[in-house]
Amino acid sequence: MKARIAGTGSYAPTRVLTNADLERMVATSDEWIRERTGIRERRIAATGEACSDLAVQAGRRALTAAGVAATDLDMILVATCTGDFPLPATACLVQHQLGATKAGACDLSAACCGFVYALSVADAYIKTGMRHVLVIGSEVMSAITDWTDRNTCVLFGDGAGAAVLSASDGERGILSTDLRSDGTLCELIMVPGGGSRTPPSEKVITERLHNIKMKGNETFKVAVRTLEEIARTTLSSNHFRVEDLDLYVPHQANVRILRAVMERLGLPIEKVLLNLDRYGNTSAASIPIALDEAVREGRIKDGSLVMLGAFGAGLTWASAMIRW
Ligand SMILES: CC(C)(COP(=O)(O)OP(=O)(O)OC[C@H]1O[C@@H](n2cnc3c(N)ncnc32)[C@H](O)[C@@H]1OP(=O)(O)O)[C@@H](O)C(=O)NCCC(=O)NCCS
C-alpha cells in the first residue's frame, strides 16, 4: 500500500509586502534583500486572518483537486509554528470549517520541516489502514516577526499549502521519507518567550521575546550541509541518481542556500522549483505552496520523480522521495 498525493492546493493572502515597503520600515534596501536572499516580495495576512483561515482555503482546494469529500477524510494534520491559539490545535478548527466529521485532527510542530514531517506521519497512517489524510502547512509568520529587526523581518511571509494523501495499490506515491534533528542547535532559530519556560509577561512583550530570533549566518552554513547530506541519503536509499529526478522542491528560505546545494549535488536549475522571490520564507507552508504551483504549471505530471528537501528550527532537516 502506498500513500499517493491525490491533489494539492494552496492559498496566499492578498496583501503584498514588497522590498520597497520594507525600505520604509527598517534600514535595508531592495538590492540587499534581493542579492542576499532572492526575495522580492511576500504575502501578509490581513488583520484578523489567522493560520486556520489560510489552512482551510488551501485544504479546500486540495480536496477539490483530489476529488475527495471532506467527510471521507480519516485525519487532518496541520504543520505550523503559528497556530491560531496555543490550545486547541489549529487542525481542529480546520476540521470544523471543512466539515470533516469523521476525521481526527492534530498539529505537528517541526518549524520549516513541518510539512515533510507531517507527510511522513500521513504515510505511516495510510500504511496502517487509513484511506485519506489531509496534510496542510500553514503559517502566519507575520504574527511572530519583529518588524523592527532587519535581520529577520525581510525573510518571512504568510501562506498555506495542502496535499490530500490517499491509499493506493500502484507504484505511485511516497517512496521514502528521511527525518533528522539536532537539538544542540536549538538556539539558532527560536521564539524564546511565550511558552512554558518564559510564560507571557510584560517583560516578554517589552523585550520582544515572543518574536522570532535567528543567527542567520550560522543557520546558513548548517542548512547547506544538511540539505546536501539528506538529499544524498534519500537518493541512494532509493537507488536513484541526481539525473533521475524530474524536480527537486526545496524549502524556500534563501536562494543562495539553494544555489550552493544545487552546485554540490550537480542539480541544474531547471530541475529545481524556486518561488521564494514571490513568497519569502513561509516556513511549513513553503514546500506545499511550491508543490501546488509545480502541479498547476505542469512541471509535475503523473509519473514524475519528485524529491522534497527541508531544514529549519530545531534544528530539523528532512526529505521525501515521491513518484507522482
Ligand atoms: C539572514 C541572511 C540573509 C543574512 O545574510 P548574510 O550574508 O549571512 O549576512 P550577515 O548576517 O553576515 O550580515 C551581513 C551584514 O548585513 C547586515 N544586514 C542584515 N540584514 C540586513 C538587511 N535586511 N538589510 C541590510 N543589511 C542587513 C548585517 O547587520 C551585517 O552588517 P554588519 O556587517 O555591519 O554587521 C542569511 O544569513 C540567511 O539567509 N541565513 C539563513 C537563514 C534562514 O534561512 N533561516 C530560516 C531557516 S528555515
The ligand as an SDF file (V2000), in Angstrom:
LIG
                    3D

 48 50  0  0  0  0  0  0  0  0999 V2000
   19.8490   36.2090    7.1320 C   0  0  0  0  0  0  0  0  0  0  0  0
   20.7790   36.2150    5.9310 C   0  0  0  0  0  0  0  0  0  0  0  0
   20.0570   36.6060    4.6680 C   0  0  0  0  0  0  0  0  0  0  0  0
   21.8850   37.2360    6.1740 C   0  0  0  0  0  0  0  0  0  0  0  0
   22.8020   37.2110    5.1240 O   0  0  0  0  0  0  0  0  0  0  0  0
   24.3570   37.1380    5.4440 P   0  0  0  0  0  0  0  0  0  0  0  0
   25.0460   37.2330    4.1590 O   0  0  0  0  0  0  0  0  0  0  0  0
   24.5960   35.8900    6.2740 O   0  0  0  0  0  0  0  0  0  0  0  0
   24.5740   38.4290    6.2760 O   0  0  0  0  0  0  0  0  0  0  0  0
   25.1590   38.6220    7.7630 P   0  0  0  0  0  0  0  0  0  0  0  0
   24.2170   38.0690    8.7550 O   0  0  0  0  0  0  0  0  0  0  0  0
   26.5740   38.1100    7.7720 O   0  0  0  0  0  0  0  0  0  0  0  0
   25.1450   40.1790    7.8410 O   0  0  0  0  0  0  0  0  0  0  0  0
   25.9340   40.9610    6.9710 C   0  0  0  0  0  0  0  0  0  0  0  0
   25.6180   42.4200    7.2350 C   0  0  0  0  0  0  0  0  0  0  0  0
   24.3190   42.7300    6.6860 O   0  0  0  0  0  0  0  0  0  0  0  0
   23.5490   43.4090    7.6510 C   0  0  0  0  0  0  0  0  0  0  0  0
   22.1320   43.1280    7.4170 N   0  0  0  0  0  0  0  0  0  0  0  0
   21.3820   42.1290    7.9330 C   0  0  0  0  0  0  0  0  0  0  0  0
   20.1260   42.2310    7.4790 N   0  0  0  0  0  0  0  0  0  0  0  0
   20.0880   43.2880    6.6560 C   0  0  0  0  0  0  0  0  0  0  0  0
   19.0770   43.8620    5.8830 C   0  0  0  0  0  0  0  0  0  0  0  0
   17.8220   43.3930    5.8650 N   0  0  0  0  0  0  0  0  0  0  0  0
   19.3970   44.9340    5.1280 N   0  0  0  0  0  0  0  0  0  0  0  0
   20.6240   45.4380    5.1220 C   0  0  0  0  0  0  0  0  0  0  0  0
   21.6430   44.9370    5.8470 N   0  0  0  0  0  0  0  0  0  0  0  0
   21.3600   43.8620    6.6020 C   0  0  0  0  0  0  0  0  0  0  0  0
   24.0280   42.8580    8.9530 C   0  0  0  0  0  0  0  0  0  0  0  0
   23.6960   43.7380   10.0050 O   0  0  0  0  0  0  0  0  0  0  0  0
   25.5040   42.7720    8.7250 C   0  0  0  0  0  0  0  0  0  0  0  0
   26.0620   44.0590    8.8840 O   0  0  0  0  0  0  0  0  0  0  0  0
   27.4880   44.2480    9.6280 P   0  0  0  0  0  0  0  0  0  0  0  0
   28.4500   43.5080    8.7760 O   0  0  0  0  0  0  0  0  0  0  0  0
   27.6410   45.7210    9.6170 O   0  0  0  0  0  0  0  0  0  0  0  0
   27.2910   43.6540   10.9820 O   0  0  0  0  0  0  0  0  0  0  0  0
   21.4160   34.8290    5.7400 C   0  0  0  0  0  0  0  0  0  0  0  0
   22.3340   34.5710    6.7660 O   0  0  0  0  0  0  0  0  0  0  0  0
   20.4150   33.7070    5.7210 C   0  0  0  0  0  0  0  0  0  0  0  0
   19.5310   33.6670    4.8990 O   0  0  0  0  0  0  0  0  0  0  0  0
   20.5900   32.7370    6.6250 N   0  0  0  0  0  0  0  0  0  0  0  0
   19.7320   31.5870    6.6900 C   0  0  0  0  0  0  0  0  0  0  0  0
   18.5020   31.9830    7.3930 C   0  0  0  0  0  0  0  0  0  0  0  0
   17.3880   31.0500    7.1430 C   0  0  0  0  0  0  0  0  0  0  0  0
   17.2390   30.5230    6.0830 O   0  0  0  0  0  0  0  0  0  0  0  0
   16.5910   30.8800    8.1610 N   0  0  0  0  0  0  0  0  0  0  0  0
   15.3970   30.1600    8.1000 C   0  0  0  0  0  0  0  0  0  0  0  0
   15.6710   28.7440    8.2690 C   0  0  0  0  0  0  0  0  0  0  0  0
   14.2300   27.8780    7.9610 S   0  0  0  0  0  0  0  0  0  0  0  0
  1  2  1  0
  2  3  1  0
  2  4  1  0
  2 36  1  0
  4  5  1  0
  5  6  1  0
  6  7  2  0
  6  8  1  0
  6  9  1  0
  9 10  1  0
 10 11  2  0
 10 12  1  0
 10 13  1  0
 13 14  1  0
 14 15  1  0
 15 16  1  0
 15 30  1  0
 16 17  1  0
 17 18  1  0
 17 28  1  0
 18 19  1  0
 18 27  1  0
 19 20  2  0
 20 21  1  0
 21 22  1  0
 21 27  2  0
 22 23  1  0
 22 24  2  0
 24 25  1  0
 25 26  2  0
 26 27  1  0
 28 29  1  0
 28 30  1  0
 30 31  1  0
 31 32  1  0
 32 33  2  0
 32 34  1  0
 32 35  1  0
 36 37  1  0
 36 38  1  0
 38 39  2  0
 38 40  1  0
 40 41  1  0
 41 42  1  0
 42 43  1  0
 43 44  2  0
 43 45  1  0
 45 46  1  0
 46 47  1  0
 47 48  1  0
M  END
$$$$
